[in-house]
Amino acid sequence: MPCFGCTGWLSKPPLLQQRQAPQVRGANMTAVTTTSPSFQMPLEWHPATALRLRRMAEAQDCLSQRATITGYSTPSTADVGGASLRLQILEPKPPLAGQGSLALAVRRVEGEPWLPAIGGVPGHHKDRNGDARHGLMEIMVIARPTVRGKVTFLPKDVLQQWAPVGLEVEVCGLSRLGDFHIDDGSGPWLRDRILITASETEDLAMTAEAVDGGIEQLLSGTGLRPDARVEPPPSDEWDLARTGTLHRDVGASKL
């Protein structure tokens, strides 16, 4: 599920995105509403899975790497009903170097609890303009409550508040999960790769020590707080197709 929407990556962040990272203050809490995963993107974990992945990041003395937020969901990721952070690492080291799908953990500053994520690294593959994408990656943070008491990925509006463009974050690569073909980074294949990577990450979590706790424990101290209000998930491929707003179906003038 690598480089979820590879064709949407920029080879270099705009100047606006290279500004100094804003200071993170613990008092700034971002509300995370509850949702029900869409039919097209049924990504949902038990909170214990997310907490096991956090334990892995803590227990394996993770060699975290600094990454800068350069943007959010690529058009291809948005088209399949996903939401993501786009990041740049200046000198990536394994498993964040190379290319492929990854199990990850992310946090804004040292001392904050890790949040689990799945991601993709395009590596040597070039974007639609032929520009290199070395050091770029796209991740989905799994920390949004669902109506069934589980967790799914954070929506774009929450990601924008929690990790604004320009912010430096810490990323911990837990495991490299697989390769991918850059030509298949959109549509049904992309959706399937996201779900497969999420499933493989669940399997990885089962190798970690069991952790008791729920959504409150997962979000505590991260700058996020659960909100019991129920809101719909991001529009998926069917929704966008019905309204004629799929990125691959509209001209550049409409984007």
N, C-alpha and C positions, 0 to 999 in steps of 0.2 A: 504494500500500500504505500509505497514509496512515492515520495514527492507527490502526495495525494493528487494534486492538480498540476503536474509538472509543467504543462504548457503555459501556466499563468505566472511562473516565476520570473522575477527580474534578475538579471545577472548582477546588477549593482543597485543598491538602494538609492532612491533620490536623495538630494542634499538635505531635504527636510527630515528624512529618516535617519540621518547621520548626526543629528544634534546630540548634545550631552544627555545622558540618561537622567530622568527626573528622580528626585529623592523619594524613596518609599517610606511611608509612615504607617505604622501598625494600626493607627486609629481609623484609617480609611478602609471601611469594610464594604465590600461589594456584595449586594444581595443576589442570591442564585435561586431563581424560582424553580418549582417542580414541573415536570413535563411527562409526557408519555411518548416513547420513541415512535417514529413514523414507520409505516409499513415498509418503505423502501430502505430505511436505515435503522434496523432493529438492534442497535448496539446497546447492551445493557449488562452491567456486572453487579454482583453482590458486593456490598461495601467491604466485606472481608477480603475479597480479591484485591481491591484497591489498597487496603491497609497492609496486605501481605507484600505488595509491590513497594510500598513505602518502606517496610521493614527491610526488604532487599537492598534498597538504596542506602539505608542506614548501616546495615550489617556488613556489606561488602566493602566498606571504606571506599566508596565510589570516588573515582578521580573525575570530579565534575569539571565541566568546561564552561567558560563564559560565552554567552550568545546574546546578540542584540535583536530585539524585536523590530522587524522591518515591515510588517503588515499582517494581514489576516487572510481569511479563506481565499484561495485561488478560485477563478471561475469554475474550473472543473470540480473542485471540492464542493462549492456551493450548489452546483448543478445536481449533485447526487444527494443533497440534503445534509451535508456535513458542515462543520465549522472548525477553523484551525488557527493556530499561530504560525506565522512565517518568521524564520530566524536566520541569522548569519553568524557563523563562527569563523574567525579569521584564520586560525590554524587548527583545524579539526584533527583529533586523534581517534584511533579506533575505540569503540565501534562506531563513533560518529563520523569517521572518515570513510572514504569509499562510497558505495551506493547500496541501497537496499532498504528493507523495512526493519523497524526497531521497536523494542520495548524500552520505555524511558521513564524518568521521573524529572520533574521540573519544580523550581522554586525561585522566588524573586530575589531573596537575599539569604546569606548564610544565617542559620539559626531558625528560619521558618521551616515548618514541616514540608516534606516533599509531597507533590501531587503526582499521581500516575498518569502516563500518557502513552500514546502510540504514535509512531511517526515514520516519515520516509525521507531518505537522502538521495538526491539525484546523482551526486558524485560527478563523474566525468561527462555525463550526458549534457548536451547543450539545450538551450531553450529554443522557442520557435523562431527567434531572430538569429540563432547561431552563436549566441553568447554563452560563455562558460558559467556553470552554476556550482563550482567547487565551493564548499563551505556553507551552502544553503540547505535548509531543511524545513519541513512542514510537520507540525504535530497537532494532535487532538488531545486535549486535557480531559481526563475522565473524572468528573467531580460534580455533575449535576444530579440532584435527586430526581427520582421518577415516582410515579404514583404507586408503583409496586414495592417501594422501599429499597430500590436499587439505585445505581448511578449510571449516567450516560455522559456524553461529551458536553462541555461548556459551550453555550451559544456565542455567537460573534459579539453581541453587545456586552456580555459579561467579560469576555476576553479583552475587549477594548478598554474597559474600565480597570480591570485587574492588572493588565500588562500593556500599557500604552506604547505606541511606536517610539523607539529610541531607548526604551528601558533595557538595561542589561540584566539578564537572568542567569541562573545556574542550571545546566542540563546534565543529567546523569544517564549515560547509556547502560541499561541493564543487560541487554542482549541483542545481538543482530539476529534477525529471524529469517531473512530470505532475500533473494534477488528479485528483479522485476525487469520488464521490457518497457522502455520509455514510450514506445509507440502506442501502448495500451493504457496510458495514464488518464483515461476519461471514461465517462459513461458507465455501463454495467460492469465492465472489467474493474474500473476504479472502485466502485461500490463494493464489489466482491472482495477486492484486495484489502480494503479497509476492514471489512468484517472478518476476513481470514486472519489478518494481523491481530485484531482484537481477540479472537479466539485463541490464537497461539500465545498471546500474552497472558490470557487466563490460565493456560496450561503451565506457563512459566511460573506464575504466582503460586501454583500448587506445590512447587518445590521449596517454597519458603516456609518459615515457621508460622503456625496459625496465630492469628491476632483477633482478639475479641473487640467489638466496637461497631459503631454504625456511622451514619452520615455526619452526625454532630462531631464525632471524633475525627473523621476524615478532614472536615473543613476547619476545625478549630486551629487558630493560630496562623492560618494561611492568607488572611485578608479577605476571605469569603465567608458568607454566613447564609445558612439555608433560609429560604422564604417559602412558606406553605402555599402561597398562591400558585395555582396550576395554569400554565400557559402552553400553547401549542409548540411543537418542535419546529425547527427550521423547515421551510418549504422544501419538499423533495422533488425529484425529477418529474413525477406526475403532476404535482401542483404547478411547477414552473412551465411545463409543456401546455397545460390548460390555459395559462395566461399569456403564452407566447413570450416568456421571459427567460427561457433557457439560454445561457451565454453562447452555446454553440449554434443557436438558431437565430440570433439577432446580429445585425451588422454592427460594425465598430462605432457608428454614429449613435447607436442606442445604448452603448455600454457606459 
